[in-house]
Amino acid sequence: MDKRKASAIAAALLITGLGMSGIAPATDRPAELSSLPGKEACFWMHSIFNWAVLDDSTLLVEAPTSQTPFLVKLFRPMPGMTTDRVGFDSGRPRAGLFCVNSYVFVRGPARAAPPDYAPAIAVRALTPVQAKELLAKAGGPVVYRQPEPQGPAASTGAGTGRQ
């Protein structure tokens, strides 16, 4: 069998396997993505200020302030995703810039367990009003995660979560 036939068979098997595994190709999602608010955007991971889990496949990220919210929609639901177990991975080509096809990961209850990763299929810049509407639909208020304070601010109560 020549290399072209082998490649064609391998590609057909891969496509068939994806269809049988329940993973929907990205082309099946245009209606879902077109209904999302905001406009396509990216944000720098080092500027993440807060985030909230809206549902098993949607996050609201503030970067760098609460006045610059972003909606992140994941390729698949991640059951058990909670605000304190979420992390962000931009991938190597973008080196810190979180865009479509960057990854969100969820650590398991035991930190020794490997994290579960899902790619972002949409990253949208929102207005503060759009963000508040999404929080309300999600059953807000939502407690955001903020970094633990370092140094003298730790004793003043600065850096505590807000509701």
C-alpha positions in Angstrom: 0.0 0.0 0.0 1.4 3.4 -1.0 1.8 6.3 1.5 -1.1 8.3 0.0 -3.6 5.4 0.5 -2.3 4.8 4.1 -2.7 8.5 4.9 -6.2 8.6 3.5 -7.2 5.6 5.5 -5.7 7.0 8.7 -7.5 10.3 8.2 -10.8 8.5 7.6 -10.3 6.5 10.7 -9.5 9.6 12.7 -12.6 11.4 11.5 -14.8 8.4 12.1 -13.3 8.0 15.6 -14.0 11.6 16.5 -17.6 11.3 15.3 -18.2 8.1 17.4 -16.5 9.5 20.5 -19.1 12.2 21.0 -16.7 15.1 20.3 -18.4 17.5 18.0 -16.3 19.2 15.4 -16.0 22.9 15.7 -18.1 23.3 12.5 -21.1 22.1 14.5 -21.0 25.0 16.8 -21.4 28.2 14.7 -24.9 28.9 16.0 -23.8 28.5 19.6 -20.9 30.8 19.2 -22.7 33.4 17.2 -25.2 33.9 20.0 -22.4 34.8 22.5 -22.2 38.5 23.5 -19.1 40.6 23.0 -16.5 40.7 20.3 -13.7 38.2 19.6 -10.6 39.2 21.7 -7.5 38.0 23.6 -6.1 38.9 27.0 -2.7 38.6 28.7 -2.7 35.9 31.3 -0.4 37.9 33.6 -3.1 40.5 33.8 -5.9 38.2 35.1 -7.5 39.9 38.1 -10.4 37.7 38.9 -12.6 35.0 37.3 -15.9 33.3 37.9 -17.4 30.0 36.8 -20.7 30.7 35.1 -21.4 27.0 34.2 -19.5 23.8 33.3 -18.2 25.3 30.1 -18.2 29.1 30.6 -16.1 31.5 32.6 -16.1 35.2 33.1 -12.5 36.5 33.4 -11.5 40.1 34.5 -8.2 41.2 33.0 -6.6 43.5 34.1 -9.5 45.1 36.0 -13.2 44.5 36.7 -13.9 47.1 34.0 -12.5 44.8 31.3 -14.4 41.5 31.5 -14.0 38.6 29.0 -16.3 35.6 28.4 -14.4 32.3 27.8 -16.5 29.4 26.3 -14.9 26.0 26.4 -15.0 23.2 23.8 -16.7 20.8 26.3 -18.2 20.9 29.7 -15.9 20.3 32.6 -18.1 18.9 35.4 -17.0 19.9 38.9 -15.3 23.1 37.6 -15.2 25.5 40.6 -13.6 28.9 40.8 -10.8 27.8 43.1 -9.7 24.8 40.9 -9.4 26.7 37.6 -6.1 27.5 35.8 -5.2 29.0 32.4 -2.7 27.9 29.8 -2.0 29.9 26.7 0.0 27.3 24.9 3.5 27.7 23.5 2.9 29.7 20.3 1.3 32.7 22.1 3.5 32.8 25.2 1.0 34.3 27.7 -1.7 35.6 25.4 -5.0 33.8 26.1 -7.1 33.5 22.9 -9.2 30.9 21.1 -7.5 27.5 21.4 -5.8 28.4 24.6 -6.6 26.0 27.5 -8.5 26.2 30.7 -7.6 23.4 33.2 -9.2 22.1 36.3 -7.2 20.6 39.1 -8.7 17.5 40.8 -9.6 17.5 44.5 -6.3 15.8 45.2 -3.6 18.1 43.7 -1.5 15.0 42.8 -4.1 14.0 40.2 -3.4 15.3 36.7 -5.5 18.4 35.7 -8.3 18.1 33.1 -7.8 20.4 30.1 -10.3 21.9 27.6 -9.6 24.4 24.8 -11.4 27.7 24.6 -13.6 27.9 21.5 -14.5 31.6 22.1 -12.9 34.5 24.0 -15.1 37.6 23.9 -14.5 41.1 25.3 -17.6 42.3 27.2 -18.8 45.5 28.6 -19.2 45.6 32.4 -23.0 45.7 31.8 -22.9 42.5 29.7 -20.8 40.8 32.4 -23.3 41.8 35.1 -26.1 40.4 33.0 -24.3 37.1 32.6 -23.6 36.9 36.3 -27.3 37.5 37.0 -28.3 34.7 34.5 -25.9 32.4 36.2 -27.6 32.9 39.5 -25.1 35.4 40.9 -23.7 36.8 43.1 -20.6 34.8 42.3 -17.6 34.8 44.6 -14.5 35.7 42.5 -11.0 34.2 43.2 -8.3 36.8 44.0 -4.7 36.1 44.5 -3.6 35.6 48.1 -2.1 38.9 49.4 1.7 39.1 50.0 3.5 41.1 52.6 2.0 43.9 54.8 -1.3 43.9 52.9 -2.1 40.5 54.2 -2.6 41.8 57.7 -4.9 44.6 56.6 -7.5 42.3 55.1 -6.8 43.4 51.6 -7.3 40.9 48.8 -10.3 39.1 50.3 -12.9 37.9 47.9 -15.9 40.0 47.0 -19.4 39.1 46.3 
